[in-house]
């Protein structure tokens, strides 16, 4: 580096300039350091001020939330307490009402018992007065004592009735006005139950238990689902308990019905019901109303997806032939109209059979059993013919007597059948004391024109009369003509 030659004054001047520059830089650095220091102090102060403020804000928020929760808890507690007190008052009120009802019922029963005892005593006294011979003095004495006793009994009854009315009035004055509650306690036998047997119908059980829960307990579907175990027995109850233990219990009533039918609608039961459906025909002694109930129950089990038109088709197919041939309605009509028409036909058949039965009874009352004795002067053929006629008539009466005895042995005898049974027994009893009659066809005595041997020329016909309100012989009656 080449050195520059300067004078002393110049060197001093340069050194002073360099010193001044260094001092200026040092001053600038000191100023910056002071500014940085002040900034740090301010930041530290700000930090010390912000943290407590944030903490205070958070603390205040937490305190407010805690106070709100406490207020809500107190409100819920007060509401629950008031509801419990209200329910307790209602329970006490209901208990008092039941107690009062039981007391009144007990009083009424005791009063009825006392009245019955007094009435029995009076009846016994009257019977003794009637059965025992008395003189006029004794009779008057007894009558006077009886009148006195009756008046005393009347006074005692009036006093007791007045006391009961006063006591009841006092209870009404002391007790505040209360609403009457009707408590229906059904008998235990009316509760529908299901045990899981193959002889039981699960669909019918579901319908009956829902109807019972709605009418007796006023339950909805959810309450019925919660209390369904009260109606289950045996295997069904064990199955339901297993569902609860395994946490597979259904949450809705619809789900319960699905799994219930899947569980208990066994193949054996389905096969039995299918056979019952195939064999379902209207019986001779079965009315259309009874048959439609039985048919609809099987139809709902076997054909759950069919409509009323399909039910009408099944009804027309399974109906008795005598009703089907006489019914004057098409299949396009409604089910109610078809049933109404069938009821009319049943009534017509019943009236026809009733009239025929009366005519037969009238003929029997005017016939003589010993017919052959009137034809001693006739030829041998007529004697044999009338003997055969007598045998045929005796067979008819025996058949009627056997049918009457069988009907009397049945516990489910209708009033109409009881009437026929009584008439048949009376006719059989009077069979041997009949009057003589005369036939207007042959002019001979002992039979009517409808039973004349010269009209049919045979006595091998059997009587097909049925003592029923539904008879298959209505068409035969139309073919042979109305009875005279």
C-alpha positions as CSV (number, residue, x, y, z in Angstrom):
1,X,0.0,0.0,0.0
2,X,1.5,3.3,-1.0
3,X,1.8,5.8,1.8
4,X,0.6,9.3,1.2
5,X,2.7,12.1,2.5
6,X,0.6,14.7,4.2
7,X,1.4,17.4,6.5
8,X,0.8,17.3,10.2
9,X,-2.2,19.6,10.0
10,X,-3.8,17.5,7.4
11,X,-3.2,14.3,9.4
12,X,-4.7,15.9,12.5
13,X,-7.7,17.0,10.5
14,X,-8.3,13.6,9.1
15,X,-8.0,12.0,12.5
16,X,-10.5,14.5,14.0
17,X,-12.9,13.7,11.1
18,X,-12.5,9.9,11.7
19,X,-13.1,10.5,15.4
20,X,-16.2,12.5,14.7
21,X,-17.5,9.8,12.5
22,X,-16.9,7.2,15.1
23,X,-18.6,9.2,17.7
24,X,-21.6,9.8,15.5
25,X,-21.9,6.0,14.9
26,X,-21.6,5.3,18.6
27,X,-24.3,7.8,19.3
28,X,-26.5,6.3,16.7
29,X,-25.9,2.8,18.2
30,X,-26.6,4.0,21.7
31,X,-29.9,5.6,20.4
32,X,-31.0,2.4,18.8
33,X,-30.1,0.4,21.9
34,X,-32.1,2.8,24.0
35,X,-35.1,2.4,21.6
36,X,-34.8,-1.4,21.7
37,X,-34.6,-1.3,25.5
38,X,-37.7,0.9,25.7
39,X,-39.6,-1.4,23.3
40,X,-38.7,-4.4,25.4
41,X,-39.9,-2.7,28.6
42,X,-43.2,-1.7,26.9
43,X,-43.7,-5.2,25.6
44,X,-43.0,-6.7,29.0
45,X,-45.5,-4.3,30.6
46,X,-48.1,-5.1,28.0
47,X,-47.7,-8.8,28.5
48,X,-47.9,-8.4,32.3
49,X,-51.2,-6.4,31.8
50,X,-52.9,-8.7,29.1
51,X,-52.4,-12.1,30.9
52,X,-54.3,-11.1,34.1
53,X,-57.1,-9.6,32.0
54,X,-57.5,-12.8,30.0
55,X,-57.5,-14.9,33.1
56,X,-60.1,-12.6,34.7
57,X,-62.3,-12.9,31.7
58,X,-62.1,-16.7,31.6
59,X,-62.8,-16.8,35.3
60,X,-65.8,-14.6,35.0
61,X,-67.2,-16.7,32.1
62,X,-66.8,-19.9,34.2
63,X,-68.5,-18.3,37.2
64,X,-71.4,-17.2,35.0
65,X,-71.8,-20.7,33.5
66,X,-71.7,-22.3,37.0
67,X,-74.4,-19.9,38.2
68,X,-76.6,-20.6,35.2
69,X,-76.3,-24.4,35.8
70,X,-77.1,-23.9,39.5
71,X,-80.2,-21.9,38.6
72,X,-81.4,-24.6,36.1
73,X,-80.8,-27.3,38.6
74,X,-82.8,-25.5,41.3
75,X,-85.6,-24.9,38.8
76,X,-85.7,-28.6,37.8
77,X,-85.6,-29.6,41.4
78,X,-88.5,-27.3,42.3
79,X,-90.5,-28.5,39.3
80,X,-89.9,-32.2,40.2
81,X,-90.8,-31.6,43.8
82,X,-94.0,-29.9,42.8
83,X,-95.0,-32.7,40.4
84,X,-94.2,-35.3,43.1
85,X,-96.4,-33.4,45.6
86,X,-99.2,-33.1,43.1
87,X,-99.0,-36.8,42.2
88,X,-98.9,-37.7,45.9
89,X,-102.0,-35.6,46.5
90,X,-103.8,-37.2,43.5
91,X,-102.9,-40.7,44.9
92,X,-104.1,-39.8,48.3
93,X,-107.3,-38.4,46.8
94,X,-107.8,-41.6,44.8
95,X,-107.1,-43.7,47.8
96,X,-109.7,-41.8,49.8
97,X,-112.2,-42.1,47.0
98,X,-111.7,-45.9,46.9
99,X,-111.9,-46.1,50.6
100,X,-115.2,-44.2,50.6
101,X,-116.6,-46.3,47.8
102,X,-115.7,-49.5,49.7
103,X,-117.3,-48.1,52.8
104,X,-120.5,-47.2,51.0
105,X,-120.6,-50.5,49.2
106,X,-120.2,-52.3,52.5
107,X,-123.0,-50.3,54.1
108,X,-125.2,-51.0,51.1
109,X,-124.5,-54.7,51.3
110,X,-125.2,-54.8,55.0
111,X,-128.4,-52.9,54.5
112,X,-129.5,-55.3,51.8
113,X,-128.6,-58.3,54.0
114,X,-130.7,-56.9,56.8
115,X,-133.6,-56.3,54.5
116,X,-133.3,-59.8,53.1
117,X,-133.3,-61.3,56.6
118,X,-136.3,-59.2,57.6
119,X,-138.1,-60.2,54.5
120,X,-137.4,-63.9,55.1
121,X,-138.7,-63.5,58.7
122,X,-141.8,-61.9,57.4
123,X,-142.3,-64.6,54.8
124,X,-141.8,-67.3,57.5
125,X,-144.3,-65.6,59.8
126,X,-146.8,-65.3,57.0
127,X,-146.4,-69.0,56.1
128,X,-146.9,-70.0,59.7
129,X,-150.0,-67.9,59.8
130,X,-151.4,-69.6,56.7
131,X,-150.4,-73.2,57.5
132,X,-151.3,-73.2,61.2
133,X,-155.1,-73.4,62.1
134,X,-156.1,-70.5,64.3
135,X,-159.2,-69.2,65.8
136,X,-160.5,-65.7,65.1
137,X,-159.0,-64.4,68.3
138,X,-155.5,-65.9,67.6
139,X,-155.7,-64.6,64.0
140,X,-156.6,-61.1,65.1
141,X,-153.8,-61.2,67.8
142,X,-151.2,-62.4,65.2
143,X,-152.4,-59.8,62.7
144,X,-152.1,-57.0,65.3
145,X,-148.7,-58.2,66.3
146,X,-147.6,-58.4,62.7
147,X,-149.0,-55.0,62.0
148,X,-147.1,-53.6,65.0
149,X,-144.0,-55.4,64.0
150,X,-144.3,-54.1,60.5
151,X,-144.9,-50.5,61.7
152,X,-141.9,-50.9,64.1
153,X,-139.8,-52.2,61.2
154,X,-141.0,-49.3,59.1
155,X,-140.0,-46.8,61.8
156,X,-136.6,-48.4,62.3
157,X,-136.0,-48.4,58.5
158,X,-136.9,-44.7,58.3
159,X,-134.7,-43.8,61.2
160,X,-131.7,-45.7,59.8
161,X,-132.3,-44.2,56.3
162,X,-132.4,-40.7,57.9
163,X,-129.1,-41.4,59.8
164,X,-127.4,-42.6,56.7
165,X,-128.5,-39.5,54.8
166,X,-127.3,-37.2,57.6
167,X,-123.9,-39.0,57.7
168,X,-123.6,-38.8,53.9
169,X,-124.5,-35.1,54.0
170,X,-121.8,-34.5,56.7
171,X,-119.2,-36.3,54.6
172,X,-120.1,-34.2,51.5
173,X,-119.9,-31.0,53.5
174,X,-116.5,-31.8,55.1
175,X,-114.9,-33.2,51.9
176,X,-114.1,-30.8,49.0
177,X,-115.7,-31.4,45.7
178,X,-113.9,-34.2,43.9
179,X,-114.2,-35.6,40.4
180,X,-115.6,-39.1,40.0
181,X,-113.2,-41.7,38.8
182,X,-114.4,-44.9,37.2
183,X,-112.2,-47.8,38.0
184,X,-112.7,-50.9,35.7
185,X,-111.1,-54.0,37.1
186,X,-111.4,-56.7,34.5
187,X,-111.6,-60.4,35.5
188,X,-108.4,-62.3,35.2
189,X,-109.9,-64.8,32.7
190,X,-110.5,-62.0,30.2
191,X,-106.7,-61.1,29.9
192,X,-105.4,-62.5,26.5
193,X,-102.3,-64.7,27.0
194,X,-100.0,-66.6,24.7
195,X,-97.8,-69.5,25.7
196,X,-96.3,-70.4,22.3
197,X,-98.3,-73.6,21.7
198,X,-98.9,-74.8,18.1
199,X,-102.6,-74.8,18.8
200,X,-102.6,-71.0,19.5
201,X,-102.9,-68.3,16.9
202,X,-100.2,-65.6,17.1
203,X,-102.0,-63.2,14.8
204,X,-105.2,-63.4,16.9
205,X,-103.2,-62.9,20.1
206,X,-101.6,-59.7,18.7
207,X,-105.1,-58.3,17.7
208,X,-106.7,-59.2,21.1
209,X,-103.8,-57.9,23.2
210,X,-103.8,-54.6,21.4
211,X,-107.5,-54.2,21.8
212,X,-107.3,-55.1,25.4
213,X,-104.4,-52.7,26.1
214,X,-106.3,-49.8,24.3
215,X,-109.7,-50.3,26.0
216,X,-108.7,-51.4,29.5
217,X,-105.3,-49.8,30.2
218,X,-105.4,-47.0,27.6
219,X,-101.9,-47.9,26.4
220,X,-100.3,-46.8,23.1
221,X,-98.0,-49.0,21.1
222,X,-94.9,-48.1,23.1
223,X,-96.5,-48.8,26.5
224,X,-97.8,-52.1,25.1
225,X,-94.4,-53.0,23.9
226,X,-92.9,-52.3,27.4
227,X,-95.6,-54.3,29.1
228,X,-96.0,-57.2,26.7
229,X,-94.4,-59.6,29.0
230,X,-97.5,-59.5,31.3
231,X,-99.4,-61.3,28.6
232,X,-96.8,-64.0,27.8
233,X,-96.6,-67.4,29.4
234,X,-94.4,-70.5,29.2
235,X,-92.2,-70.7,26.1
236,X,-93.2,-67.3,24.8
237,X,-92.2,-65.6,28.1
238,X,-88.9,-67.5,28.1
239,X,-88.2,-66.3,24.5
240,X,-89.0,-62.7,25.4
241,X,-86.7,-62.9,28.4
242,X,-83.9,-64.2,26.2
243,X,-84.4,-61.3,23.9
244,X,-84.0,-58.8,26.8
245,X,-80.9,-60.6,28.2
246,X,-79.2,-60.6,24.8
247,X,-80.1,-56.9,24.2
248,X,-82.1,-57.8,21.1
249,X,-85.4,-56.6,22.3
250,X,-87.3,-54.7,19.6
251,X,-87.7,-50.9,19.9
252,X,-91.1,-50.5,18.2
253,X,-94.3,-52.4,18.2
254,X,-94.1,-53.1,14.5
255,X,-90.7,-54.7,14.9
256,X,-92.0,-56.9,17.8
257,X,-94.9,-58.1,15.6
258,X,-92.5,-59.1,12.8
259,X,-90.1,-61.1,15.0
260,X,-93.1,-62.5,17.0
261,X,-94.8,-63.9,14.0
262,X,-91.5,-65.3,12.6
263,X,-90.8,-67.0,15.9
264,X,-94.2,-68.6,16.6
265,X,-95.7,-69.1,13.2
266,X,-94.3,-72.6,13.0
267,X,-94.6,-74.9,9.9
268,X,-96.8,-77.3,11.9
269,X,-99.3,-74.6,12.8
270,X,-99.2,-73.3,9.2
271,X,-99.9,-76.8,7.9
272,X,-102.7,-77.3,10.3
273,X,-104.3,-74.0,9.4
274,X,-103.9,-74.7,5.7
275,X,-105.8,-78.0,6.2
276,X,-108.5,-76.2,8.1
277,X,-108.8,-73.7,5.3
278,X,-109.2,-76.4,2.7
279,X,-111.8,-78.2,4.9
280,X,-113.7,-75.0,5.8
281,X,-117.3,-75.5,4.6
282,X,-120.5,-74.1,6.0
283,X,-122.1,-76.7,8.2
284,X,-125.7,-77.7,8.1
285,X,-126.5,-76.1,11.5
286,X,-124.3,-73.1,11.0
287,X,-125.8,-69.7,10.1
288,X,-124.2,-67.3,7.7
289,X,-123.1,-65.0,10.5
290,X,-121.4,-67.8,12.4
291,X,-119.7,-69.1,9.2
292,X,-118.4,-65.7,8.1
293,X,-116.7,-65.2,11.4
294,X,-114.9,-68.6,11.2
295,X,-114.1,-68.1,7.5
296,X,-112.7,-64.6,8.0
297,X,-110.4,-65.8,10.9
298,X,-108.9,-68.5,8.7
299,X,-108.8,-66.2,5.7
300,X,-106.8,-63.6,7.6
301,X,-104.2,-66.2,8.5
302,X,-103.9,-67.9,5.1
303,X,-104.5,-65.0,2.7
304,X,-103.3,-61.8,4.5
305,X,-102.7,-60.0,1.2
306,X,-106.1,-60.6,-0.3
307,X,-108.9,-58.1,-0.5
308,X,-112.6,-58.2,0.2
309,X,-113.4,-59.3,-3.3
310,X,-111.3,-62.4,-2.8
311,X,-113.1,-63.1,0.5
312,X,-116.4,-62.9,-1.4
313,X,-115.2,-65.4,-3.9
314,X,-114.1,-67.8,-1.1
315,X,-117.5,-67.3,0.6
316,X,-119.5,-68.1,-2.5
317,X,-117.3,-71.2,-3.0
318,X,-117.6,-72.5,0.6
319,X,-121.3,-71.6,1.2
320,X,-123.9,-74.3,1.5
321,X,-125.5,-75.3,-1.8
322,X,-129.0,-74.6,-0.9
323,X,-128.1,-71.0,0.0
324,X,-125.9,-70.6,-3.1
325,X,-128.6,-71.8,-5.5
326,X,-131.3,-69.5,-4.0
327,X,-129.2,-66.4,-3.4
328,X,-130.3,-63.6,-5.8
329,X,-127.2,-61.5,-5.8
330,X,-124.1,-61.3,-8.0
331,X,-120.5,-61.6,-6.9
332,X,-119.9,-58.0,-7.7
333,X,-121.9,-56.9,-4.7
334,X,-120.4,-56.0,-1.4
335,X,-119.9,-58.5,1.4
336,X,-122.6,-56.9,3.6
337,X,-125.2,-57.2,0.9
338,X,-124.4,-60.9,0.3
339,X,-124.7,-61.6,4.0
340,X,-128.0,-59.7,4.2
341,X,-129.4,-61.7,1.2
342,X,-128.2,-65.0,2.8
343,X,-129.9,-64.1,6.1
344,X,-133.2,-63.5,4.2
345,X,-132.9,-66.9,2.5
346,X,-132.2,-68.5,5.9
347,X,-135.3,-66.9,7.3
348,X,-137.4,-68.1,4.4
349,X,-136.1,-71.7,4.8
350,X,-136.8,-71.6,8.5
351,X,-140.4,-70.4,8.0
352,X,-140.9,-73.1,5.3
353,X,-139.6,-75.9,7.6
354,X,-141.6,-74.6,10.5
355,X,-144.8,-74.7,8.5
356,X,-144.0,-78.2,7.2
357,X,-143.3,-79.3,10.7
358,X,-146.7,-77.9,11.9
359,X,-148.4,-79.7,9.0
360,X,-146.8,-83.0,9.9
361,X,-147.8,-82.6,13.5
362,X,-151.4,-81.9,12.4
363,X,-151.4,-85.0,10.3
364,X,-150.0,-87.1,13.1
365,X,-152.6,-85.8,15.6
366,X,-155.5,-86.9,13.2
367,X,-154.1,-90.3,12.2
368,X,-154.8,-93.7,13.7
369,X,-152.0,-96.1,14.3
370,X,-154.1,-99.2,14.0
371,X,-154.9,-98.7,10.3
372,X,-155.1,-102.3,9.3
373,X,-158.1,-102.9,11.6
374,X,-160.3,-100.7,9.4
375,X,-159.6,-102.8,6.3
376,X,-160.6,-106.3,7.4
377,X,-163.2,-106.5,4.6
378,X,-160.7,-105.5,1.9
379,X,-158.5,-107.7,-0.1
380,X,-155.1,-109.0,1.2
381,X,-153.1,-106.6,-0.9
382,X,-154.7,-103.6,0.7
383,X,-154.2,-105.0,4.1
384,X,-150.5,-105.5,3.4
385,X,-150.3,-102.0,1.8
386,X,-151.8,-100.3,4.9
387,X,-149.6,-102.4,7.2
388,X,-146.6,-101.1,5.2
389,X,-148.0,-97.6,5.5
390,X,-148.4,-98.1,9.3
391,X,-144.8,-99.3,9.5
392,X,-143.5,-96.4,7.6
393,X,-145.4,-93.9,9.8
394,X,-144.1,-95.6,12.9
395,X,-140.5,-95.4,11.5
396,X,-141.1,-91.7,10.9
397,X,-142.2,-91.1,14.4
398,X,-139.3,-93.1,15.8
399,X,-136.9,-91.1,13.8
400,X,-138.4,-87.9,15.1
401,X,-138.2,-89.3,18.6
402,X,-134.5,-90.2,18.2
403,X,-133.7,-86.9,16.8
404,X,-135.5,-85.1,19.6
405,X,-133.6,-87.1,22.2
406,X,-130.3,-86.3,20.6
407,X,-131.1,-82.6,20.4
408,X,-132.2,-82.6,24.0
409,X,-128.8,-84.1,24.9
410,X,-127.0,-81.1,23.4
411,X,-126.1,-78.2,25.8
412,X,-126.1,-75.6,23.0
413,X,-129.8,-75.9,22.1
414,X,-131.4,-72.8,20.5
415,X,-134.9,-71.7,21.4
416,X,-136.2,-72.8,17.9
417,X,-134.6,-76.3,18.3
418,X,-136.0,-76.5,21.8
419,X,-139.5,-75.8,20.4
420,X,-139.1,-78.5,17.8
421,X,-137.8,-81.0,20.4
422,X,-140.7,-80.3,22.7
423,X,-143.2,-80.7,19.9
424,X,-141.7,-84.0,18.8
425,X,-141.8,-85.4,22.3
426,X,-145.4,-84.4,22.8
427,X,-146.4,-85.9,19.4
428,X,-144.7,-89.2,20.3
429,X,-146.5,-89.3,23.6
430,X,-149.9,-88.7,22.0
431,X,-149.2,-91.1,19.1
432,X,-151.4,-93.8,20.4
433,X,-154.5,-91.7,21.1
434,X,-155.1,-90.2,17.6
435,X,-158.5,-89.5,16.0
436,X,-159.8,-91.0,12.8
437,X,-159.3,-89.1,9.6
438,X,-160.5,-89.6,6.0
439,X,-158.6,-89.4,2.8
440,X,-160.1,-87.3,0.0
441,X,-158.4,-89.3,-2.7
442,X,-159.5,-92.9,-2.0
443,X,-162.3,-92.1,0.5
444,X,-160.9,-94.4,3.2
445,X,-160.2,-93.5,6.8
446,X,-156.9,-93.6,8.7
447,X,-154.7,-91.3,6.5
448,X,-154.6,-88.0,4.6
449,X,-154.4,-87.4,0.9
450,X,-150.7,-86.6,1.0
451,X,-150.1,-90.0,2.6
452,X,-152.5,-92.0,0.4
453,X,-151.0,-95.3,-0.8
454,X,-152.8,-94.9,-4.2
455,X,-151.0,-91.6,-4.8
456,X,-147.4,-92.8,-4.6
457,X,-147.9,-96.6,-4.9
458,X,-144.9,-97.2,-2.6
459,X,-144.1,-97.0,1.0
460,X,-140.3,-97.3,0.8
461,X,-139.8,-93.5,0.8
462,X,-137.9,-92.3,3.8
463,X,-138.6,-89.1,5.6
464,X,-135.8,-86.7,5.0
465,X,-137.1,-84.0,7.4
466,X,-134.4,-82.2,9.4
467,X,-135.3,-80.3,12.5
468,X,-133.1,-77.4,11.6
469,X,-133.3,-73.8,10.6
470,X,-131.2,-74.6,7.6
471,X,-132.5,-77.5,5.6
472,X,-131.4,-79.0,2.3
473,X,-134.9,-80.2,1.5
474,X,-136.3,-76.8,0.4
475,X,-136.0,-77.7,-3.3
476,X,-137.7,-81.0,-2.7
477,X,-140.5,-79.2,-1.0
478,X,-140.9,-77.0,-4.1
479,X,-140.9,-80.0,-6.4
480,X,-143.6,-81.9,-4.5
481,X,-145.7,-78.8,-3.9
482,X,-146.8,-77.0,-0.8
483,X,-148.5,-79.1,1.9
484,X,-152.2,-79.0,2.1
